[in-house]
Amino acid sequence: MFQTIRLDHAERISTITINRPPLNTVSPRALDELLVAFGELARRDETRCVVLTGSGTRAFCAGANLDDKPKEDGDPSVAFREAGRALVDRIETFPKPVIAAIRGWCIGGGFAIAEACDVRIASDTAKFRTGDAYLGIVPSWGMSLVRLCHYIGRNRALDMLILGEDIAAAEAKDLGLVSRVVADEKFDAEIASISARVATGAPLVFRSIKEAIHSQYVQGVEAARHLETYWSERTQGSHDYNEGIAAFKEKRKPRFEGR
C-alpha cells in the first residue's frame, strides 16, 4: 500500500518508518502517506504507542524533496506547505503518544516532524539544523516560526534560527529539543524499552495530557484548565480509573483498556 513509508505493528506498539534512504527526505507523496498512516493508527484500538523513525542510520529525515508531484492542482509549493503543516498538526494532536526515534540528520521538514512528537529520543549520532535563512527559504510548516519559541523559549529559538548552525545530540538535549540521548549501539534497545513502557499507560489519561498541553499555547491557560476538568470528570469512575487504583493496592501492573 505504501511506497515511501513502512508501517509495522508489534503488539501495542506501531512503528512508522520514513523509507526513502539514505536521507529519508519527504516528498508530497510521503506526506500523504504519513497522514494516512496516522489516520489508520488513530482508529486502531490495539495501538497504544507510535514510534516514528527513519530507515537506516544516516538520517531521521533530512528535509523536503519535491521530486514527486502533489495530487492537488495549483502551486505545488503551496500544496506541499499545507501538507507539511497538516502533518505537524496531526502528530501534535494525535490522541496517542508519539515517540520520535532520531538517528543521523534531522533537518528542515524532518526537524518540524520530529519536534512535533511527544517524546524525542536521539542517538548520539543525531544532528539538527535550522539553517533556512542561509538557503533563502522561510520555514513554513508551523514549527520554527510558530511552535519552537513555545517549546524551548524565545532566546534559544532565535539563536537556532539566526545562527543556523549544526547542533549535535548533546547540545540538542541541553536546548530541550530531545528528551534524552542514547549511545547508538544501545539505541534500538532503548527505543524498544521506552515504547513498551509508554504502551502500558492509560490511553484516556495520555489523551488528556496531550490535549491540555497543546491548548496552553494555542488557546491559553484557561482552556487547559477547562480540559483538565473535563477529562478528570470523564475518567473518574471509568474502568481504567478503577483498574489503576486496584493495581496499586494489589501491587501489580495495571491492565488499561482505554475506557
PAZAPA-4460 file (N, C-alpha, C; in steps of 0.05 Angstrom, whole numbers, plus 32768, in hexadecimal, padded with zeros to 4 digits):
% residues 259
    n_x    n_y    n_z   ca_x   ca_y   ca_z    c_x    c_y    c_z   seq   type   mol
   8011   7FE8   8000   8000   8000   8000   8011   8019   8000     1      M     A
   8026   801A   8011   8037   8031   8014   8050   802E   8003     2      F     A
   8058   8045   7FF7   8070   8045   7FE6   8088   8053   7FF3     3      Q     A
   8082   8065   8006   8098   8076   8011   809B   8072   802F     4      T     A
   8089   8063   803B   808B   805D   8058   8086   803F   805D     5      I     A
   808D   8036   8075   8086   801B   807E   8075   801E   8097     6      R     A
   8062   800D   809A   8051   800D   80B2   8051   7FF0   80BE     7      L     A
   805B   7FEE   80D6   805E   7FD4   80E3   8051   7FD5   80FF     8      D     A
   8048   7FBD   8107   803B   7FBB   8121   8048   7FA5   8131     9      H     A
   804D   7FAA   814A   8057   7F96   815D   8047   7F99   8177    10      A     A
   8032   7F88   8179   8020   7F8A   8190   8014   7FA6   8190    11      E     A
   8018   7FB6   81A6   800B   7FD0   81A8   801C   7FE7   819E    12      R     A
   8032   7FE0   8192   8044   7FF5   8187   8044   7FF4   8169    13      I     A
   803E   800B   815C   803F   800D   813F   8056   801F   8137    14      S     A
   8065   8017   8123   807C   8026   811A   8078   8030   80FD    15      T     A
   807A   804A   80F9   807A   8056   80DF   8097   805D   80D8    16      I     A
   80A0   8053   80C1   80BC   8058   80B8   80BB   8067   809E    17      T     A
   80C7   807F   809E   80CB   808D   8085   80E0   807E   8075    18      I     A
   80D8   8074   805E   80E8   8060   804F   80F1   806B   8034    19      N     A
   8102   8080   8035   810D   808B   801D   812C   808F   8021    20      R     A
   813A   8079   8025   8156   807B   802B   8166   8086   8013    21      P     A
   817D   8092   8018   818B   8092   8032   8183   80A9   8045    22      P     A
   8176   80BE   803A   8171   80D6   804A   8154   80D8   8053    23      L     A
   8142   80C7   8049   8126   80C7   8051   8119   80E2   804E    24      N     A
   811F   80EF   8038   8111   8108   8033   80F4   8103   802E    25      T     A
   80E3   8117   8034   80C6   8113   8031   80BD   8122   8018    26      V     A
   80AE   8113   8009   80A1   811D   7FF0   8083   8122   7FF6    27      S     A
   8075   812E   7FE3   8058   8131   7FE7   804B   8115   7FEB    28      P     A
   8054   8101   7FDD   8048   80E6   7FE0   804E   80DC   7FFD    29      R     A
   8066   80E1   8006   806D   80D8   8021   805C   80E5   8036    30      A     A
   8057   80FF   8033   8045   810D   8046   8029   8101   8045    31      L     A
   801F   80FC   802D   8005   80F0   802B   8004   80D5   8039    32      D     A
   8018   80C5   8035   8019   80AA   8041   801C   80AB   805F    33      E     A
   802B   80BE   8069   802E   80C2   8086   8013   80C9   8092    34      L     A
   8005   80DB   8085   7FEA   80E3   808F   7FD7   80CB   808F    35      L     A
   7FD8   80BB   807A   7FC7   80A3   8079   7FCE   8090   808F    36      V     A
   7FE8   808C   8094   7FF1   8079   80A9   7FE7   8082   80C4    37      A     A
   7FEA   809C   80CA   7FE1   80A6   80E4   7FC3   80A3   80E7    38      F     A
   7FB5   80A7   80D1   7F98   80A3   80D1   7F90   8087   80D8    39      G     A
   7F9E   8074   80CC   7F99   8057   80D2   7F9F   8051   80EF    40      E     A
   7FB5   805B   80F9   7FBD   8055   8115   7FAA   8062   8129    41      L     A
   7F9F   8079   8122   7F8C   8085   8135   7F73   8073   8138    42      A     A
   7F6C   8065   8123   7F55   8053   8124   7F5C   8037   812E    43      R     A
   7F75   8030   812F   7F7D   8015   8137   7F7E   8013   8155    44      R     A
   7F6B   8006   8161   7F69   8004   817E   7F81   7FF6   818B    45      D     A
   7F8D   7FE3   817C   7FA4   7FD4   8187   7FBD   7FE6   818B    46      E     A
   7FBF   7FFB   817B   7FD6   800D   817D   7FD3   8020   8195    47      T     A
   7FE7   801E   81A7   7FE7   8030   81BE   7FFE   8044   81BD    48      R     A
   8011   803F   81AC   8029   8050   81A9   8033   804E   818D    49      C     A
   803C   8065   8182   8047   8066   8167   8064   806F   8168    50      V     A
   8076   8060   815A   8091   8068   8157   8095   8072   813A    51      V     A
   80A0   808A   8137   80A5   8096   811C   80C3   8097   8118    52      L     A
   80CD   808C   8103   80EA   808B   80FE   80F0   808C   80E0    53      T     A
   810A   808B   80DA   8112   808A   80BE   8122   8071   80B9    54      G     A
   8122   8068   80A0   8131   804F   809A   814F   8054   809A    55      S     A
   815E   8040   80A2   817B   8042   80A2   8185   8053   80B9    56      G     A
   819E   805B   80B7   81AB   8069   80CD   81B5   8085   80C5    57      T     A
   81B2   808C   80AC   81BD   80A6   80A3   81AC   80BD   80A9    58      R     A
   8191   80B9   80A9   817F   80D0   80AE   8165   80C7   80B9    59      A     A
   815A   80D5   80CC   813E   80D3   80D3   812D   80DD   80BC    60      F     A
   8133   80F6   80B4   8127   8102   809D   8137   811C   8097    61      C     A
   8141   811E   807F   8152   8135   8079   8144   814A   8069    62      A     A
   8129   814C   806E   811A   8162   8062   8108   815A   804B    63      G     A
   8102   816E   803A   80ED   816B   8026   80F9   8163   800B    64      A     A
   80E9   8156   7FFB   80F0   814E   7FE0   80D8   8151   7FCF    65      N     A
   80D9   8162   7FBA   80C2   8168   7FA9   80C3   8158   7F8F    66      L     A
   80D1   8141   7F8F   80D3   8131   7F76   80B8   8126   7F6E    67      D     A
   80A7   811E   7F81   808D   8114   7F7A   8079   812B   7F78    68      D     A
   8068   812A   7F64   8054   813F   7F61   803D   813A   7F74    69      K     A
   8034   814F   7F81   801C   814C   7F93   8003   8147   7F82    70      P     A
   7FEF   813C   7F8F   7FD6   8135   7F82   7FC6   814E   7F7B    71      K     A
   7FC8   8163   7F8D   7FB7   817A   7F8A   7FBF   818B   7F72    72      E     A
   7FAB   8199   7F67   7FB0   81AC   7F52   7FBB   81C6   7F5F    73      D     A
   7FC7   81D7   7F4F   7FD1   81F0   7F59   7FEF   81F0   7F5F    74      G     A
   7FF8   8203   7F6E   8014   8206   7F75   801E   81EF   7F86    75      D     A
   8031   81DF   7F7D   803A   81C8   7F8C   8047   81CF   7FA7    76      P     A
   8053   81E7   7FA8   8060   81EF   7FC1   804C   81F4   7FD6    77      S     A
   8035   8200   7FCE   8020   8205   7FE2   8014   81EB   7FEC    78      V     A
   800F   81D9   7FD9   8003   81BF   7FE1   8016   81B0   7FF4    79      A     A
   8030   81B1   7FEE   8044   81A4   7FFF   8046   81B0   801A    80      F     A
   8045   81CB   801B   8045   81D9   8035   802D   81D1   8046    81      R     A
   8016   81D0   803A   7FFE   81C9   8049   7FFE   81AC   8052    82      E     A
   8009   819B   8042   800C   817E   804A   801F   817B   8061    83      A     A
   8035   818B   8061   8048   818A   8077   803B   8194   8091    84      G     A
   802C   81AA   808F   801E   81B5   80A6   800A   81A1   80B1    85      R     A
   7FFC   8194   809E   7FE7   8180   80A7   7FF4   8169   80B6    86      A     A
   800C   8160   80AD   8019   814A   80BB   8023   8153   80D7    87      L     A
   802F   816A   80D9   8038   8174   80F3   8020   8176   8106    88      V     A
   800A   8181   80FC   7FF1   8184   810C   7FE7   8168   8115    89      D     A
   7FE8   8155   8102   7FDE   813A   8107   7FEE   812C   811D    90      R     A
   8008   812F   811C   8019   8122   8130   8014   812F   814B    91      I     A
   8013   8149   814C   8011   8157   8166   7FF6   8152   8173    92      E     A
   7FE1   814E   8163   7FC6   814A   816E   7FBE   812C   816C    93      T     A
   7FCF   811B   8164   7FC9   80FE   8162   7FC2   80F4   817E    94      F     A
   7FAD   80E4   8181   7FA3   80DD   819C   7FB4   80C9   81AB    95      P     A
   7FC9   80BF   819F   7FDB   80AC   81AD   7FF7   80B6   81AE    96      K     A
   8008   80AD   81C0   8023   80B7   81C2   8033   80AF   81A9    97      P     A
   8043   80C3   819F   8054   80BF   8188   8071   80C3   8190    98      V     A
   8082   80B0   818B   809E   80B1   8192   80AF   80B3   8179    99      I     A
   80BF   80C8   8177   80D2   80CB   8160   80EC   80BD   8167   100      A     A
   80F4   80AB   8156   810E   809D   8159   8121   80A8   8145   101      A     A
   8134   80B9   814D   8143   80CA   813B   8160   80C0   8139   102      I     A
   8168   80B7   8122   8183   80B1   811C   818D   80C3   8105   103      R     A
   81A5   80CC   8106   81B0   80DC   80F0   81A3   80F7   80ED   104      G     A
   81A2   8100   80D4   8199   811B   80CE   817B   811F   80D4   105      W     A
   8174   8136   80DF   8159   813E   80E4   8157   815B   80DC   106      C     A
   814E   8160   80C4   8151   817B   80B8   8137   8184   80AB   107      I     A
   8132   819E   80AB   811B   81A9   809C   8101   819C   80A3   108      G     A
   80F3   8191   808F   80DA   8184   8094   80DC   816D   80A7   109      G     A
   80F3   815F   80A7   80F8   814A   80BA   80F9   8154   80D6   110      G     A
   8105   816B   80DA   8106   8178   80F4   80EA   817F   80FE   111      F     A
   80D9   8189   80EC   80BE   8190   80F3   80AE   8177   80FC   112      A     A
   80B1   8162   80ED   80A3   8149   80F3   80AC   813E   810E   113      I     A
   80C7   813D   8112   80D1   8131   812B   80C9   8141   8143   114      A     A
   80CA   815C   8142   80C4   816D   8159   80A6   816C   8160   115      E     A
   8095   8165   814D   8079   8163   8153   8072   814A   8164   116      A     A
   8085   8137   8164   8080   811E   8174   8081   8124   8191   117      C     A
   8074   8113   81A1   8072   8117   81BE   808B   8111   81CD   118      D     A
   8099   80FD   81C5   80B3   80F5   81D1   80C7   80F2   81BB   119      V     A
   80DF   80FD   81BE   80F3   80FD   81A8   810C   80F0   81B3   120      R     A
   8112   80D8   81AA   812A   80C9   81B2   813E   80CB   819C   121      I     A
   8156   80D4   81A2   816B   80D8   818E   8182   80C5   8193   122      A     A
   818C   80B9   817D   81A6   80AB   817E   81BC   80C0   8181   123      S     A
   81D2   80B8   818B   81E8   80CC   818D   81F3   80D3   8172   124      D     A
   81E9   80C7   815D   81F0   80CE   8141   81DE   80E4   8136   125      T     A
   81C9   80EB   8144   81B6   80FE   8139   81C2   811A   8137   126      A     A
   81BA   8128   8121   81C2   8144   811D   81AA   8154   8112   127      K     A
   81A7   816C   811D   8190   817D   8116   8199   8196   8109   128      F     A
   8188   81A1   80F8   818F   81BA   80EB   8176   81C9   80E3   129      R     A
   8176   81E3   80E8   8160   81F5   80E0   816C   820D   80D1   130      T     A
   8179   8207   80BB   8187   821B   80AB   8179   8226   8094   131      G     A
   815E   8228   8095   814E   8230   807E   8156   824C   8074   132      D     A
   815E   825E   8087   8166   8279   807F   817D   8279   806B   133      A     A
   818E   8264   806D   81A5   8263   805B   819F   8255   8041   134      Y     A
   8186   824C   803E   817C   8241   8025   8169   8254   8018   135      L     A
   8162   826A   8026   814E   827D   801B   8132   8273   801C   136      G     A
   812C   8260   802F   8112   8254   8031   8106   825B   804C   137      I     A
   80ED   8263   804C   80DF   8267   8066   80D3   824C   806F   138      V     A
   80DB   8243   8086   80CF   822A   8090   80B1   822D   8095   139      P     A
   80A1   821C   8089   8084   8222   8089   8072   820B   8090   140      S     A
   807D   81F8   809F   806C   81E1   80A7   8060   81E4   80C3   141      W     A
   8062   81FD   80CD   8056   8202   80E7   8067   81F9   80FF   142      G     A
   8081   81F6   80FA   8092   81EE   8110   80A5   8205   8118   143      M     A
   80B9   820A   8107   80CE   821D   810F   80C4   8239   8115   144      S     A
   80B0   8242   8106   80A6   825D   810B   808C   825E   811B   145      L     A
   8081   8247   8122   8068   8246   8130   806A   8238   814C   146      V     A
   8076   8221   814C   8076   8211   8164   8090   8212   8174   147      R     A
   80A7   8215   8166   80C1   8211   8172   80C5   8223   818B   148      L     A
   80BC   823C   8189   80BF   824F   819F   80B0   8245   81B7   149      C     A
   8098   8239   81B3   8089   822E   81CA   8097   8215   81D5   150      H     A
   80A4   8206   81C4   80B1   81ED   81CD   80CA   81F3   81DD   151      Y     A
   80DB   8205   81D3   80F5   8208   81E0   80FC   8224   81E9   152      I     A
   80EA   8237   81E4   80EE   8253   81ED   80F8   8265   81D7   153      G     A
   80F3   827E   81DA   80F9   8293   81C6   8116   8294   81BF   154      R     A
   8128   8296   81D3   8144   829A   81CD   8151   8281   81BF   155      N     A
   814A   826A   81C9   8155   8252   81BD   814B   824E   81A0   156      R     A
   8132   8254   819C   8127   8252   8181   8135   8266   816E   157      A     A
   8139   827E   8176   8147   8292   8165   8163   828A   8160   158      L     A
   8171   8280   8174   818D   8276   8170   818E   8261   815A   159      D     A
   817C   824E   815C   817C   8239   8148   8176   8243   812C   160      M     A
   8161   8253   812A   8158   825B   810F   816A   8270   8102   161      L     A
   8177   8281   8112   8188   8296   8107   81A4   828B   8102   162      I     A
   81AF   827B   8114   81CA   8270   8110   81C9   8259   80FC   163      L     A
   81B5   8249   80FB   81B2   8234   80E8   81C8   821F   80E8   164      G     A
   81D3   821A   8100   81EA   8208   8102   81E1   81EC   8107   165      E     A
   81F2   81D8   8101   81ED   81BD   8107   81ED   81B9   8126   166      D     A
   81DA   81AA   812F   81D7   81A6   814C   81DA   8188   8151   167      I     A
   81EE   8180   8161   81F2   8164   8168   81DD   815B   817C   168      A     A
   81DB   8141   8180   81C7   8135   8191   81C8   8140   81AD   169      A     A
   81E0   8141   81B9   81E2   814A   81D5   81D9   8167   81D8   170      A     A
   81E0   8178   81C5   81D7   8194   81C6   81B9   8196   81C2   171      E     A
   81AE   8185   81B1   8191   8184   81AC   8182   817D   81C6   172      A     A
   818D   816B   81D6   8181   8165   81EF   8182   817D   8202   173      K     A
   8199   818B   8203   819B   81A2   8214   8186   81B8   820C   174      D     A
   8181   81BA   81F2   816D   81CE   81E9   8150   81C5   81EE   175      L     A
   814C   81AC   81F4   8131   81A2   81F7   8125   8197   81DE   176      G     A
   8135   8193   81C9   812B   8189   81B0   8126   816B   81B2   177      L     A
   8135   815C   81C2   8132   8140   81C5   812F   8139   81E2   178      V     A
   8121   8122   81E7   811C   811A   8202   8134   810D   820F   179      S     A
   8143   80FD   8200   815B   80F0   8209   816C   80E8   81F2   180      R     A
   8186   80E4   81F7   8199   80DB   81E3   81A4   80BF   81EB   181      V     A
   81A5   80AD   81D8   81AD   8092   81DD   81C4   808A   81CB   182      V     A
   81D7   807C   81D5   81ED   8071   81C4   81E1   8061   81AE   183      A     A
   81EC   8064   8196   81E0   8058   817E   81DD   803A   8180   184      D     A
   81F1   802D   818D   81F0   8010   818F   81DA   8006   81A2   185      E     A
   81CF   8018   81B2   81BA   8011   81C5   819F   801D   81BC   186      K     A
   819F   802B   81A5   8188   803B   819D   816F   802A   8199   187      F     A
   8171   8015   8189   815A   8005   8183   814E   7FF9   819C   188      D     A
   815F   7FEF   81AE   8155   7FE3   81C7   8147   7FF8   81D8   189      A     A
   8152   8011   81D9   8146   8026   81E9   812A   802E   81DD   190      E     A
   8129   8030   81C3   810F   8037   81B7   80FA   8021   81BD   191      I     A
   8102   8008   81BB   80F0   7FF2   81C2   80E7   7FF3   81DF   192      A     A
   80FA   7FF9   81F1   80F3   7FFB   820D   80E0   8012   8213   193      S     A
   80E6   8029   8208   80D5   8041   820E   80B9   803D   8202   194      I     A
   80B7   8034   81E9   809D   8030   81DC   808D   801B   81EA   195      S     A
   809A   8006   81F4   808C   7FF1   8203   8080   7FFC   821C   196      A     A
   808F   800D   822A   8084   8019   8242   806D   802C   823C   197      R     A
   8070   803D   8228   805B   8050   8221   8041   8041   8219   198      V     A
   8044   802B   820B   802D   801C   8202   801C   8010   8218   199      A     A
   8027   8010   8231   8018   8006   8248   8008   801C   8256   200      T     A
   800C   8035   824E   7FFE   804B   825B   7FE1   804C   8255   201      G     A
   7FD2   805C   8264   7FB6   805F   8261   7FAF   8070   8249   202      A     A
   7FA2   8066   8234   7F9D   8075   821B   7F8E   808F   821F   203      P     A
   7F79   808F   8230   7F6A   80A7   8234   7F7A   80BD   8243   204      L     A
   7F8B   80B4   8254   7F9C   80C8   8263   7FB0   80D4   824F   205      V     A
   7FBD   80C3   823F   7FCF   80CE   822B   7FC1   80E2   8219   206      F     A
   7FA9   80DC   8211   7F9A   80EE   81FF   7F95   8109   820E   207      R     A
   7F8D   8107   8227   7F88   8120   8237   7FA2   8130   8239   208      S     A
   7FB8   8123   823E   7FD2   8132   8240   7FD8   8140   8226   209      I     A
   7FD6   8132   820F   7FDD   813F   81F6   7FCA   8156   81EF   210      K     A
   7FB0   8153   81F4   7F9E   8168   81ED   7FA2   8181   81FF   211      E     A
   7FA7   817D   8218   7FAB   8193   822B   7FC4   81A2   8225   212      A     A
   7FDA   8194   8221   7FF4   81A0   821B   7FF2   81B0   8201   213      I     A
   7FE6   81A4   81ED   7FE3   81B2   81D3   7FD3   81CB   81D6   214      H     A
   7FBE   81CA   81E6   7FAB   81E1   81E8   7FB8   81F9   81F5   215      S     A
   7FCD   81F4   8206   7FD9   820A   8215   7FE5   821F   8204   216      Q     A
   7FF3   8217   81EE   7FFF   822B   81DD   7FED   8233   81C6   217      Y     A
   7FDA   8222   81C0   7FC7   8228   81AA   7FB1   823B   81B3   218      V     A
   7FA6   8235   81CB   7F8F   8244   81D5   7F94   8251   81F0   219      Q     A
   7FA7   8247   8200   7FAC   8254   8219   7FA7   8241   8231   220      G     A
   7FAE   824B   8249   7FAC   823B   8261   7F8F   8234   8268   221      V     A
   7F7D   8246   8263   7F61   8241   826A   7F56   8229   825A   222      E     A
   7F5E   8228   8241   7F55   8211   8230   7F61   81F7   823B   223      A     A
   7F7A   81F8   8244   7F86   81E0   824F   7F78   81D8   8269   224      A     A
   7F71   81EC   8279   7F62   81E5   8292   7F47   81D9   828C   225      R     A
   7F3A   81E2   8278   7F20   81D7   8270   7F24   81B9   8268   226      H     A
   7F38   81B4   8258   7F3D   8198   8250   7F45   8186   8267   227      L     A
   7F54   8191   827A   7F5C   8182   8292   7F43   8179   82A1   228      E     A
   7F30   818C   82A4   7F17   8185   82B2   7F06   8171   82A2   229      T     A
   7F04   8176   8288   7EF5   8164   8277   7EFF   8147   8278   230      Y     A
   7F19   8144   8275   7F23   8128   8274   7F23   811C   8290   231      W     A
   7F27   812C   82A5   7F25   8121   82C0   7F0A   8116   82C6   232      S     A
   7EF5   8125   82BE   7EDA   811C   82C3   7ED2   8105   82B1   233      E     A
   7EDC   8105   8298   7ED5   80F0   8286   7EE1   80D5   828E   234      R     A
   7EF9   80D6   8299   7F07   80BD   829F   7F02   80B2   82BB   235      T     A
   7EF9   80C4   82CD   7EF4   80BB   82E8   7EDE   80A6   82E9   236      Q     A
   7EE5   808F   82F5   7ED2   8079   82F6   7ED3   8067   82DD   237      G     A
   7EE4   806D   82CA   7EE7   805D   82B2   7EF5   8043   82B8   238      S     A
   7EF5   8031   82A5   7F03   8017   82A9   7F20   801B   82B0   239      H     A
   7F2D   802D   82A0   7F4A   8030   82A4   7F50   803F   82BE   240      D     A
   7F3E   8051   82C7   7F41   805E   82E1   7F41   8049   82F7   241      Y     A
   7F2D   8038   82F6   7F2A   8024   830B   7F40   800F   8309   242      N     A
   7F48   8009   82F1   7F5E   7FF5   82ED   7F78   7FFF   82F8   243      E     A
   7F7E   8019   82F3   7F97   8024   82FD   7F99   8024   831B   244      G     A
   7F82   802A   8329   7F82   802A   8346   7F85   800E   8351   245      I     A
   7F76   7FFB   8344   7F77   7FDF   834D   7F93   7FD4   8349   246      A     A
   7F9F   7FDA   8333   7FBA   7FCF   832E   7FCE   7FDA   8342   247      A     A
   7FCB   7FF4   8348   7FDE   8000   835C   7FDB   7FF2   8377   248      F     A
   7FC2   7FED   8380   7FBD   7FE1   8399   7FC7   7FC4   839A   249      K     A
   7FC4   7FB6   8383   7FCB   7F9A   8381   7FE8   7F96   8379   250      E     A
   7FF7   7FAC   8375   8013   7FAB   836E   8018   7F9B   8355   251      K     A
   8009   7FA1   8340   800C   7F94   8326   800B   7FAA   8310   252      R     A
   8012   7FA2   82F8   8010   7FB5   82E1   7FF3   7FB7   82D8   253      K     A
   7FEA   7FCF   82D3   7FCF   7FD3   82CA   7FCB   7FC9   82AD   254      P     A
   7FB2   7FC1   82A7   7FAB   7FB9   828C   7F96   7FCC   8281   255      R     A
   7FA0   7FE2   8275   7F8E   7FF7   826B   7F82   7FEE   8251   256      F     A
   7F69   7FF7   824D   7F5A   7FF0   8235   7F50   8008   8225   257      E     A
   7F57   8021   822F   7F4E   8038   8220   7F31   803F   8223   258      G     A
   7F26   8037   8239   7F09   803D   823E   7F04   8041   825C   259      R     A
***
